[in-house]
Amino acid sequence: MYGVNSQSLEKQLIDRYGPLMSQPQLAEFLDRSLKGLRFAMCHPKDEKTRLLKEAATRVGRRVYYPAGAVARIVLGEHAEMEGVADD
């Protein structure tokens, strides 16, 4: 993705979905079915899926994904997240 960095993608995600993305919103963004996303999160086979699962935040029974973390993971900038404490 030329000219796209995690900050610009994060802004686009926040403008479209808000600061926290629900599972249906994440599935839409990743162009996956909701069932496929849920299965992948239960049985992560690659690093990006594992990182998305770790970034998930539960609010009651619902699961949300911070837009900033999604942007960094999708663009492969997750290495910068290593050692950063959750706020």
N, C-alpha and C positions, 0 to 999 in steps of 0.2 A: 504494500500500500504506500504509494509515493505521496509525500506531503502530509501524511497523517501521523500524528504522535498521540501519545496516551491522553494528553490534556485536551486536544481538540476532539478526540473520540469521546472522552468522558463528558465534555460539554454537550456534544450531540446526543449522547445517551440520556443525560440529565434533562435536556430540553424535551426529548421524546417520552421518556419513561419516568423521570424523577430520580432522586438520589439512590433509591433502592428499587431494584428490578425484581418483580415476582417471577416465579417459574414460567408461567405462560409468556411473559414478556421476554425473558431470556431465551426461551425456545423460539419465539418469533425472530428475535435478533440473530440467533445462530442458524435460522432456517431449518429447524428440526421440529419433529412432532413433540408434543408435551410428553407422551408416553416414552418416546425415545430418549428425551432428556432425563426423565426420571430414572429410567433404567441405567443410563450412563452414569448418573450420579450415585446410584447404588452399587455399581460395579465399575469404578473408574479404571480404564486400561491405559490411559496416556497421562502425561504430566499436566497438560492444560485442564483436563477434566478433574484431576485430583486437586489442582489449585483452585478451580472454581468451587469444588465441594468444600474445601477448607475455608474459602472466603464467605461461604453462606452464613447468614444470620437468621436465627429463628425468632419469630415474634408470635408467641402462642404456638399454634399448630402450623403456621405459615412460614415459608422459607423465602428469604430475600437475599439478593446479591448486590453489594455496593457497586454503583456504576463505575467508580474509579478503579476498583479492583478488576472488574470485567474488562475494562478498556486495556489495562496493563497486561492482563493475561492473554487476551486475544491478540494483542500486538507483539507478544513475546518479551515484554519488558518486565516480566515477573521476577527476574533475577534481582532487580533493584529493590523488590519488596522484602527480600530475605533479610532477617534481622530487624525489621521494622515492627515495632509493637503496635497492636491494634489500639485505636483511639476510641 
